[in-house]
């Protein structure tokens, strides 16, 4: 296997150089257009780094769940999950953070990079309450750069094409995966059957 070992080698492969549109779209603040994209997005991937390595976590909620506080600041509630808190541990130890927003039906994605901290301000937590349930923390991201990504990846993957959707029955279930990894000590059919109601009760 031939490896690339320098930036010069890499750049020689990826010619011509980026077009102006690839560079001028980058902003150090949240523009009105980027604010509109954030407000329309119900899903984002959160990337963090820590001593144990990298982490990328799915985050989803009602459209606009990531709040634009001001032109430099985004706020995202940490909703109920599995309590592993991998991303949150990373943010405590290394504030570097990135978000990738997806918008159903749109090929345009949005990337925001910056430095984050966690807030437990009571008023802020309450402002994110859903069904009278507030998050336990809010991730506050100070934006260093933000820009949209072209639609090629969405087009190639046909991500929003219903005809390309996979039948869940063709995939292993979480219960099957857990059972296989624990010699049937965890997971199984009972786990899968009980999950929808368990998730409904702990959504917020």
C-alpha positions as CSV (number, residue, x, y, z in Angstrom):
1,X,0.0,0.0,0.0
2,X,1.4,3.4,-1.0
3,X,1.0,6.0,1.6
4,X,1.0,9.8,1.2
5,X,3.5,11.3,3.7
6,X,3.4,15.0,3.0
7,X,0.9,17.8,2.4
8,X,2.8,18.6,-0.9
9,X,2.1,15.1,-2.2
10,X,-1.5,15.3,-1.2
11,X,-2.1,18.7,-2.8
12,X,-0.4,17.5,-6.0
13,X,-3.1,14.8,-6.3
14,X,-6.0,17.2,-5.7
15,X,-5.6,19.7,-8.5
16,X,-6.8,22.2,-9.5
17,X,-6.7,24.2,-6.3
18,X,-10.1,24.9,-4.6
19,X,-12.3,27.3,-6.5
20,X,-13.1,30.7,-4.9
21,X,-16.6,29.5,-3.9
22,X,-15.0,26.8,-1.7
23,X,-13.1,29.4,0.3
24,X,-15.3,32.5,0.5
25,X,-18.2,30.6,2.0
26,X,-16.3,30.3,5.3
27,X,-17.4,32.8,7.9
28,X,-16.1,33.5,11.4
29,X,-19.6,34.4,12.5
30,X,-23.1,33.0,12.0
31,X,-24.5,34.8,9.0
32,X,-28.3,35.3,8.4
33,X,-28.3,32.5,5.8
34,X,-26.4,30.1,8.1
35,X,-28.9,31.0,10.9
36,X,-31.7,29.9,8.6
37,X,-30.1,26.5,7.9
38,X,-29.5,25.9,11.6
39,X,-33.2,26.7,12.3
40,X,-34.3,24.1,9.7
41,X,-32.1,21.3,11.0
42,X,-33.4,18.5,13.2
43,X,-30.2,16.5,13.3
44,X,-26.5,17.2,13.8
45,X,-23.4,15.1,14.3
46,X,-21.2,16.3,17.2
47,X,-17.5,15.7,16.9
48,X,-15.2,16.0,20.0
49,X,-11.7,14.9,21.0
50,X,-10.3,13.7,24.3
51,X,-7.4,11.8,25.8
52,X,-9.0,8.5,24.8
53,X,-9.4,9.6,21.2
54,X,-12.1,11.0,19.0
55,X,-15.9,10.7,19.3
56,X,-18.8,11.5,16.9
57,X,-22.2,11.5,18.4
58,X,-25.7,11.8,16.7
59,X,-27.8,14.6,18.1
60,X,-31.5,15.0,17.1
61,X,-34.5,17.0,18.2
62,X,-37.1,19.2,16.8
63,X,-36.0,21.5,14.0
64,X,-34.0,24.4,15.4
65,X,-33.0,22.5,18.5
66,X,-29.5,24.1,18.2
67,X,-30.2,27.7,19.3
68,X,-28.3,30.7,17.8
69,X,-27.6,32.8,20.9
70,X,-25.7,35.5,19.0
71,X,-23.5,35.7,15.8
72,X,-20.7,33.8,17.5
73,X,-22.5,31.4,19.8
74,X,-24.6,28.2,19.4
75,X,-26.3,26.4,22.2
76,X,-27.5,22.7,22.1
77,X,-29.3,20.9,24.9
78,X,-28.0,17.5,25.9
79,X,-31.2,15.4,25.8
80,X,-31.7,12.0,27.5
81,X,-29.4,9.2,26.3
82,X,-27.4,6.3,27.6
83,X,-25.4,8.3,30.2
84,X,-22.1,7.3,28.7
85,X,-21.5,11.1,28.3
86,X,-18.4,10.5,26.1
87,X,-18.8,13.8,24.2
88,X,-19.4,15.7,27.4
89,X,-16.3,14.2,29.1
90,X,-14.3,15.2,26.0
91,X,-15.5,18.8,26.0
92,X,-14.5,19.2,29.7
93,X,-10.9,18.1,28.8
94,X,-10.6,19.5,25.3
95,X,-13.0,22.2,24.2
96,X,-12.4,21.7,20.4
97,X,-15.7,20.8,18.9
98,X,-17.5,20.5,15.5
99,X,-21.1,20.1,14.4
100,X,-22.4,18.8,11.0
101,X,-26.0,19.8,10.4
102,X,-28.3,17.8,8.1
103,X,-31.7,19.0,6.7
104,X,-34.1,16.4,5.5
105,X,-34.8,16.9,1.8
106,X,-31.9,19.3,1.3
107,X,-28.5,18.5,-0.2
108,X,-26.9,21.4,1.6
109,X,-25.2,20.5,4.9
110,X,-23.6,23.0,7.4
111,X,-20.4,22.7,9.3
112,X,-19.5,24.7,12.4
113,X,-16.2,24.4,14.2
114,X,-15.2,26.0,17.5
115,X,-14.7,25.6,21.2
116,X,-17.3,24.4,23.6
117,X,-18.1,24.4,27.3
118,X,-21.0,23.0,29.3
119,X,-23.5,25.1,31.2
120,X,-25.8,24.1,34.0
121,X,-27.3,27.6,34.4
122,X,-30.8,26.9,35.8
123,X,-32.6,29.5,33.6
124,X,-30.8,28.3,30.5
125,X,-31.7,24.7,31.2
126,X,-35.3,25.6,31.8
127,X,-35.4,27.5,28.5
128,X,-34.7,24.3,26.7
129,X,-37.4,22.2,28.5
130,X,-39.7,20.0,26.5
131,X,-42.8,18.5,28.1
132,X,-41.6,20.1,31.3
133,X,-38.3,18.2,31.2
134,X,-35.2,20.2,31.1
135,X,-31.8,18.9,29.8
136,X,-29.1,18.3,32.5
137,X,-26.6,20.3,30.6
138,X,-26.4,22.7,27.6
139,X,-23.4,22.6,25.2
140,X,-22.3,26.1,24.4
141,X,-20.2,26.4,21.2
142,X,-18.2,29.5,20.4
143,X,-17.9,29.4,16.6
144,X,-14.5,29.9,15.0
145,X,-15.7,29.1,11.5
146,X,-18.9,28.0,9.8
147,X,-19.7,27.1,6.2
148,X,-22.0,25.1,4.0
149,X,-20.9,21.9,2.3
150,X,-21.9,21.2,-1.3
151,X,-24.5,18.6,-2.0
152,X,-22.4,15.9,-3.8
153,X,-22.3,13.5,-0.8
154,X,-26.1,13.7,-0.3
155,X,-26.7,13.3,-4.1
156,X,-24.3,10.3,-4.4
157,X,-25.8,8.6,-1.3
158,X,-29.4,9.3,-2.3
159,X,-29.9,9.8,1.4
160,X,-33.4,11.3,1.1
161,X,-34.7,9.0,-1.6
162,X,-37.4,6.8,-0.1
163,X,-36.7,4.1,-2.7
164,X,-33.2,3.7,-1.3
165,X,-34.3,3.3,2.3
166,X,-33.2,0.0,3.9
167,X,-35.8,-2.4,5.4
168,X,-34.9,-2.6,9.1
169,X,-35.8,-6.3,9.0
170,X,-32.7,-6.8,6.8
171,X,-30.4,-5.5,9.6
172,X,-29.3,-6.9,12.9
173,X,-31.3,-5.4,15.8
174,X,-29.7,-3.8,18.9
175,X,-30.9,-6.7,20.9
176,X,-29.3,-9.2,18.5
177,X,-26.0,-7.3,18.6
178,X,-25.9,-7.1,22.4
179,X,-26.8,-10.8,22.7
180,X,-24.0,-11.8,20.3
181,X,-21.5,-9.8,22.2
182,X,-22.4,-11.0,25.7
183,X,-23.3,-14.7,25.2
184,X,-26.9,-13.8,25.6
185,X,-26.4,-12.1,29.0
186,X,-27.6,-8.7,27.7
187,X,-30.0,-7.9,24.9
188,X,-32.0,-10.4,22.9
189,X,-35.7,-10.4,21.8
190,X,-37.0,-9.0,25.1
191,X,-34.7,-6.0,24.8
192,X,-35.9,-5.2,21.3
193,X,-39.6,-5.6,22.2
194,X,-39.3,-3.4,25.3
195,X,-37.2,-0.6,23.7
196,X,-39.9,1.4,21.9
197,X,-41.9,1.9,25.1
198,X,-38.7,2.5,27.1
199,X,-37.6,5.1,24.6
200,X,-41.0,6.8,24.7
201,X,-40.9,7.2,28.4
202,X,-37.3,8.6,28.4
203,X,-37.3,10.7,25.2
204,X,-36.8,14.0,27.0
